[in-house]
Amino acid sequence: MSALSHRNTTYDELAVGQTASIERPVTANDLYVFAHASGNTNPMHMPTKDADGVSHAVAPSLWVGSLVSSVLGTVLPGAGTLYRSQSFEFKGRAKLGDRLVISVRCIEKREKPCVVFETKVATSDGTPILEGVGEVEAPLLSIVLPKVQLPLLTVDQHDHFTRLVQRCRRLAPMPTAIVCPDDANSLGGVMLSMKEGLIAPILIGSKSRIQRAADAGELDISALPLIDIDDHSAAAKHAVGMVNAREARAVMKGNVHSDELLAQVVKKEGGLRGSRRISHVFVMDAPTRSDLIFISDAAINIAPDLTTKVDIVQNAIDLALACGLAKPKVGILAAVETINVNMPSTLEAAALAKMADRGQITGALVDGPLAMDNAVDVEAARTKGITSAVAGHADVLIVPNLEAGNMLAKQLTFVAHAEAAGIVVGARAPIILTSRADNDKSRVASCAVAQLYDYWRQHGEPLLDEEAVSQAAE
């Protein structure tokens, strides 16, 4: 019998005194899924965090009770078991983070197929949570079942961006020149980012249009500096000039076309060009990912050559380092994971990987070409026989061209329900290039990413979570 298979225990095989148990934690996802399934949205059961970042959620008692059926239905007696009745007496409360022990004991065999079980749930330290008696119809025939792999259930939770914002609260707000925030979306995002303590905004644009946007959104901008410049290009030029004059440390796009803003950024005279080509990096918080994922370039460089891709890769690595990744794993994407002379992207991917091996690209592990599946999925990489420290574990995805990157980022956003932030890197200051489709959370997260990048540029090291700092000290 396979180690991943389980055989049930029939009525004839059951003996009084037989026991079985399982252990499992109480997770936030459990509480969300139960709320969806039951319709019980009692705030006592919601895993929201208080001002100190701690949740005091109590697990719903009937959710705890449902765990008893997982033992009876899958372990003892197992497959084929059906309930007749179940009583519960709740002795305590299970809380988010508790580890529970769910146990059953056969106490009586009645007329076939009826069997009675004593049922209990306790915390791992023995504190009783539930006691009861279950009466079931035990299976009459032996059944051997493989371990069941349930379909993936995705709970739309985004915690990574929240952590970035909380990390930035240890810093002073970053002076940021906002170019033409004269619509509800852009100005609302600015005000929310200011409220979160991320930026100290300097509004640049048509005073009358900005004020109308503020009035429409019932936003008080009276205390903010506002530089009245009606022309979009002139406003962008002034914002860039403020960074050069060290009056601002970042530029944020408002209701202005990206080309108008970036034209001022890349000017040889008076712009913000650095030693590298500028590129855009999406920072994605996807529900199925345990960590952030970085995608570049999906917004600026349309069809980059190898030289430009070197800068794109290094820029993305720098941003990943700034966000706290110690040694980012970079997957250079192509349609296939093998070199094909008819696919230039595979040749360039291999060249980039070798350049990283020889120190021409630094700060990360780089491998390619990799297809999307074997870049992010361990099983896909194993199936295709790819031996690599990056395959299946990529934090950073470098796309072959803008079209591929744009489609990948939007698929993650609108199909996989990822949250997207992003900034332009490679210039002498971060450029927060928000989109009209961005929600408030994305705009706030982009400001947090920009502040972390600015900190990394100034100090040569990332601003880490306080927990990570404590662990490093130990």
C-alpha positions in Angstrom: 0.0 0.0 0.0 1.3 3.5 -0.9 2.5 5.6 2.0 0.1 8.3 0.7 -2.9 5.9 0.8 -5.2 5.2 3.8 -7.4 2.2 4.5 -10.5 2.6 6.5 -11.6 0.5 9.5 -14.8 -1.4 9.0 -17.5 -2.0 11.6 -16.3 -5.5 12.2 -12.7 -4.4 12.7 -13.6 -1.6 15.1 -12.9 -2.3 18.8 -14.1 -0.3 21.8 -11.2 1.8 23.1 -9.7 2.4 19.6 -8.4 6.0 19.2 -7.2 8.3 16.5 -6.2 12.0 16.4 -4.8 14.7 14.2 -3.2 18.1 14.8 -3.7 21.3 12.9 -3.3 25.1 13.5 -5.9 27.8 13.5 -5.0 30.0 10.5 -6.4 33.3 9.2 -7.4 31.5 6.0 -9.5 29.0 8.0 -11.5 31.9 9.5 -12.0 33.6 6.2 -13.1 30.5 4.4 -15.6 29.6 7.2 -17.0 33.1 7.1 -17.6 32.7 3.3 -19.1 29.2 3.6 -21.3 29.9 6.6 -22.2 33.6 6.1 -21.1 34.2 9.8 -19.1 37.5 9.7 -19.1 38.1 13.4 -16.2 40.5 13.9 -15.1 38.4 16.9 -14.1 35.8 14.3 -12.4 38.0 11.7 -8.6 37.9 11.8 -8.2 41.7 11.6 -5.3 43.2 13.5 -5.4 45.9 16.1 -3.2 49.0 16.3 -0.3 46.9 17.6 -0.5 44.6 14.6 -1.9 41.7 16.7 -5.2 39.8 16.0 -7.3 38.5 18.8 -9.7 36.5 16.7 -11.6 33.7 18.2 -12.3 30.6 16.0 -16.0 30.0 15.4 -17.1 27.1 17.7 -18.8 25.2 14.9 -15.7 25.5 12.8 -13.8 23.8 15.7 -16.6 21.2 15.9 -16.3 20.5 12.2 -12.7 19.3 12.7 -14.1 16.2 14.5 -15.6 15.1 11.2 -12.1 15.2 9.6 -10.9 12.5 12.0 -14.1 10.4 11.7 -14.3 10.7 8.0 -10.7 10.3 7.0 -8.9 8.4 9.8 -11.2 6.4 12.1 -13.4 4.8 10.9 -12.4 6.6 7.8 -13.8 6.5 4.2 -17.5 5.5 4.0 -18.4 6.9 7.5 -21.7 8.8 7.8 -22.9 10.8 10.7 -26.1 10.1 12.6 -25.7 12.6 15.4 -23.1 14.7 17.2 -23.2 16.6 20.5 -20.8 19.4 21.5 -20.0 21.0 24.8 -17.6 23.9 24.5 -15.1 24.1 27.3 -13.0 26.9 26.0 -12.2 29.0 22.9 -9.7 28.4 20.2 -7.8 31.5 19.0 -6.0 32.4 15.9 -2.5 30.8 16.0 -3.5 28.0 18.4 -2.5 24.4 17.5 -5.4 22.0 18.0 -5.4 18.3 18.8 -8.6 16.6 17.5 -9.2 13.1 18.9 -11.8 10.4 18.9 -12.2 7.2 20.9 -14.6 4.3 20.2 -16.8 3.9 23.3 -19.7 1.6 22.1 -20.6 -0.6 19.2 -24.4 -0.8 18.7 -26.4 -2.7 16.2 -24.6 -2.8 12.9 -23.4 -0.4 11.5 -23.9 2.1 14.4 -20.8 3.0 16.5 -20.5 5.7 19.2 -17.3 7.8 19.6 -16.1 10.2 22.3 -14.9 13.3 20.6 -12.5 15.9 21.9 -10.6 19.0 20.8 -7.9 20.6 22.9 -5.0 22.9 22.4 -1.5 21.4 22.1 -0.8 22.2 25.8 -3.9 20.2 26.8 -6.4 23.0 27.4 -9.8 21.6 26.6 -11.8 23.3 23.9 -14.6 20.9 23.0 -16.0 17.6 24.3 -18.9 15.6 22.8 -20.3 12.3 21.6 -20.7 11.3 17.9 -22.8 8.5 16.6 -21.9 7.3 13.1 -22.6 4.6 10.6 -19.3 2.8 10.2 -18.3 1.5 6.8 -19.0 -2.2 6.1 -16.5 -2.6 3.3 -12.8 -2.0 3.2 -11.9 1.1 1.2 -8.3 2.1 0.3 -8.0 5.7 -0.9 -5.0 7.7 -2.0 -4.3 10.9 -0.2 -6.8 13.4 -1.5 -5.4 16.5 -3.2 -8.1 19.2 -3.0 -8.4 21.8 -5.7 -6.5 25.0 -4.8 -8.5 27.5 -2.8 -7.1 31.0 -3.0 -8.0 33.4 -0.3 -7.5 37.0 -1.5 -5.2 38.2 1.2 -2.4 40.8 0.7 -0.1 41.2 3.7 3.2 41.9 2.0 2.4 45.5 1.1 1.1 46.2 4.6 4.5 45.0 6.0 6.3 47.4 3.6 4.2 50.3 4.7 4.7 49.5 8.4 8.5 49.3 7.8 8.5 52.7 6.3 6.7 54.2 9.3 10.1 54.2 11.0 11.3 56.9 8.5 10.4 60.5 8.1 8.0 61.2 5.2 9.9 61.5 1.9 9.6 64.9 0.1 8.0 64.1 -3.2 7.2 66.3 -6.1 3.7 65.3 -7.5 3.2 66.2 -11.2 -0.3 67.4 -12.0 -2.4 65.6 -9.4 -5.6 67.2 -10.8 -8.0 64.2 -10.8 -9.7 62.3 -8.0 -7.6 59.1 -8.3 -4.1 60.7 -8.3 -4.9 63.3 -5.6 -6.6 60.7 -3.4 -3.6 58.4 -3.6 -1.3 61.3 -2.7 -3.4 62.2 0.4 -3.6 58.6 1.5 0.1 58.1 1.1 0.7 61.3 3.1 -1.7 60.1 5.8 0.3 56.8 6.0 3.4 58.9 6.7 5.2 57.9 3.5 5.5 61.1 1.6 5.6 64.9 2.2 3.9 66.0 -1.1 4.7 69.1 -3.1 1.9 69.6 -5.6 2.9 70.9 -9.0 0.3 71.7 -11.7 -2.7 73.9 -12.4 -3.8 75.3 -9.1 -7.4 75.6 -10.2 -7.7 72.1 -11.5 -6.0 70.6 -8.4 -8.3 72.6 -6.2 -11.4 71.3 -8.1 -10.2 67.7 -7.7 -9.7 68.4 -4.0 -13.2 69.8 -3.6 -14.7 67.0 -5.5 -13.0 64.4 -3.2 -13.6 66.5 -0.1 -9.8 66.6 0.5 -8.2 69.4 2.5 -5.0 70.5 0.7 -4.7 73.9 2.3 -1.6 73.0 4.2 0.3 71.6 1.3 2.8 73.5 -0.9 1.2 74.0 -4.4 3.3 75.3 -7.3 0.9 76.7 -10.0 2.1 75.6 -13.4 -0.5 75.0 -16.0 1.5 73.2 -18.7 2.2 69.5 -18.1 5.7 69.4 -19.5 6.7 72.5 -17.6 5.3 70.9 -14.4 7.3 67.8 -15.0 10.4 69.8 -15.7 9.9 71.7 -12.4 9.5 68.5 -10.5 12.8 67.1 -11.9 14.5 70.4 -11.1 13.3 70.1 -7.5 15.0 66.7 -7.2 18.2 68.1 -8.7 18.1 71.0 -6.2 17.5 68.5 -3.4 14.2 70.0 -2.5 12.5 66.7 -3.2 13.8 63.1 -3.2 11.2 61.5 -5.5 8.9 62.3 -8.4 5.3 61.0 -8.5 3.1 60.9 -11.6 -0.3 62.5 -11.3 -2.8 63.0 -14.1 -0.1 63.4 -16.7 1.0 61.2 -19.6 4.0 59.0 -18.7 5.9 60.1 -21.9 5.6 63.8 -20.8 7.1 63.0 -17.4 9.8 60.6 -18.6 10.9 63.0 -21.3 12.0 65.4 -18.6 13.6 62.6 -16.5 15.8 61.3 -19.3 17.1 64.7 -20.6 20.8 64.9 -20.8 20.8 68.4 -19.5 18.8 69.0 -16.3 17.3 65.5 -16.2 17.8 62.6 -13.7 19.7 60.2 -15.9 22.2 58.0 -14.1 24.8 55.6 -15.4 22.2 53.0 -16.5 19.1 52.9 -18.7 16.0 53.6 -16.7 13.5 50.8 -16.4 10.3 50.0 -14.6 9.8 47.3 -12.0 6.4 46.0 -11.0 6.3 44.7 -7.4 3.4 42.2 -7.2 1.7 40.8 -4.1 -0.1 37.7 -5.4 -2.4 35.6 -3.2 -0.7 32.3 -4.1 2.8 33.6 -3.4 4.5 33.6 0.0 6.7 36.5 -1.0 6.7 39.5 -3.3 7.5 39.0 -7.0 9.3 41.6 -9.1 8.6 41.9 -12.9 10.7 44.0 -15.3 10.4 45.7 -17.7 6.8 46.1 -18.6 6.4 49.8 -19.0 9.3 51.6 -20.5 11.8 49.7 -22.7 9.8 48.2 -25.6 12.2 45.8 -27.2 15.5 46.0 -25.2 18.7 44.7 -26.6 21.2 42.7 -24.5 23.0 45.9 -23.3 19.7 47.4 -22.1 18.7 44.1 -20.5 21.8 44.1 -18.4 20.7 47.4 -16.9 17.1 46.2 -16.5 18.3 43.1 -14.6 20.6 45.1 -12.3 17.9 47.7 -11.7 15.4 45.0 -10.7 18.0 43.3 -8.4 18.7 46.6 -6.7 15.0 47.2 -6.0 14.6 43.6 -4.7 17.5 44.2 -2.4 16.0 47.5 -1.2 12.8 45.7 -0.4 14.7 43.3 1.9 15.6 40.3 -0.2 19.0 39.1 0.9 19.9 37.2 -2.3 17.2 37.6 -5.0 16.7 34.7 -7.4 16.3 36.1 -10.9 14.6 34.1 -13.7 15.2 35.4 -17.3 12.0 34.4 -19.1 11.5 33.0 -22.5 8.9 30.8 -24.2 11.1 27.8 -23.5 13.8 26.8 -21.1 16.3 25.7 -23.7 18.5 27.7 -26.0 17.0 28.0 -29.5 18.9 30.0 -32.1 15.6 31.0 -33.7 14.5 32.6 -30.4 16.9 35.5 -29.6 15.4 35.9 -26.2 16.8 32.5 -25.2 20.3 33.5 -26.3 20.1 36.7 -24.4 18.8 34.9 -21.3 21.8 32.6 -21.4 24.2 35.5 -21.9 22.7 37.3 -18.9 23.0 34.3 -16.7 26.7 33.9 -17.7 27.4 37.6 -17.1 26.0 37.1 -13.6 28.3 34.1 -13.0 31.2 36.3 -14.0 30.3 39.3 -11.8 29.0 41.6 -14.5 25.6 41.5 -12.8 25.8 41.5 -9.0 23.7 40.9 -5.9 21.6 38.0 -7.1 21.5 34.5 -8.5 20.5 34.7 -12.2 19.5 31.9 -14.4 17.9 31.6 -17.9 16.3 30.9 -20.2 13.4 29.7 -18.0 9.8 29.4 -19.1 7.3 31.0 -16.7 6.1 27.6 -15.3 9.5 26.3 -14.3 10.7 29.8 -13.1 8.0 29.9 -10.3 6.9 26.3 -9.8 9.2 23.7 -8.2 7.2 20.8 -9.6 7.3 22.1 -13.1 11.1 22.6 -12.9 11.5 19.1 -11.5 9.3 17.5 -14.2 11.5 19.1 -16.9 14.7 18.0 -15.2 16.0 21.5 -14.5 18.7 21.7 -11.8 19.0 25.2 -10.7 18.9 27.3 -7.5 16.6 29.7 -9.3 14.2 27.4 -11.2 10.9 27.1 -9.2 12.0 29.8 -6.8 12.4 33.0 -8.8 11.7 36.3 -7.0 12.5 38.5 -10.0 11.2 37.8 -13.5 12.9 39.5 -16.4 10.6 39.5 -19.5 11.9 39.4 -23.1 10.1 42.6 -24.1 7.5 45.2 -22.9 4.5 43.4 -24.5 5.2 40.1 -22.6 5.8 42.0 -19.4 2.7 44.1 -19.7 0.5 41.1 -20.4 2.1 39.1 -17.5 1.6 41.9 -15.0 -2.0 42.6 -16.0 -2.8 38.9 -16.0 -1.5 38.6 -12.4 -3.5 41.7 -11.5 -6.9 41.1 -13.2 -7.0 37.3 -13.4 -4.9 36.2 -10.4 -6.1 39.1 -8.2 -2.6 40.3 -7.3 -2.0 43.8 -6.1 0.6 45.7 -8.1 3.0 48.5 -7.1 5.9 49.8 -9.0 8.5 52.5 -9.7 11.0 53.6 -12.3 14.5 52.8 -11.3 17.9 53.6 -12.7 17.5 57.4 -12.4 19.0 59.5 -9.7 15.8 59.3 -7.7 12.8 57.0 -7.7 10.0 57.8 -10.1 6.5 56.7 -8.9 4.8 55.9 -12.2 1.2 55.2 -11.1 -1.5 54.2 -13.6 -5.1 55.6 -13.8 -6.2 52.0 -13.1 -4.3 51.8 -9.9 -6.4 51.7 -6.7 -5.4 53.5 -3.5 -3.6 50.5 -2.1 -1.4 50.2 -5.1 -0.5 53.9 -5.0 0.3 53.7 -1.3 2.4 50.6 -1.8 4.3 52.3 -4.7 5.2 55.1 -2.4 6.4 52.6 0.2 8.6 50.9 -2.4 10.0 54.2 -3.5 10.9 55.2 0.1 12.6 51.8 0.7 14.5 52.3 -2.6 15.5 55.8 -1.6 16.7 54.5 1.8 18.8 51.8 0.2 20.4 54.3 -2.2 21.3 56.6 0.7 22.5 54.0 3.1 23.8 51.1 1.0 21.6 48.6 2.9 17.9 47.8 3.1 15.6 49.0 5.9 14.6 45.7 7.4 11.6 44.7 9.5 12.2 45.2 13.2 11.7 41.5 13.7 14.4 40.7 11.1 16.7 43.2 12.8 16.2 41.5 16.2 16.9 38.1 14.7 20.1 39.3 13.1 21.2 40.8 16.4 20.7 37.4 18.1 
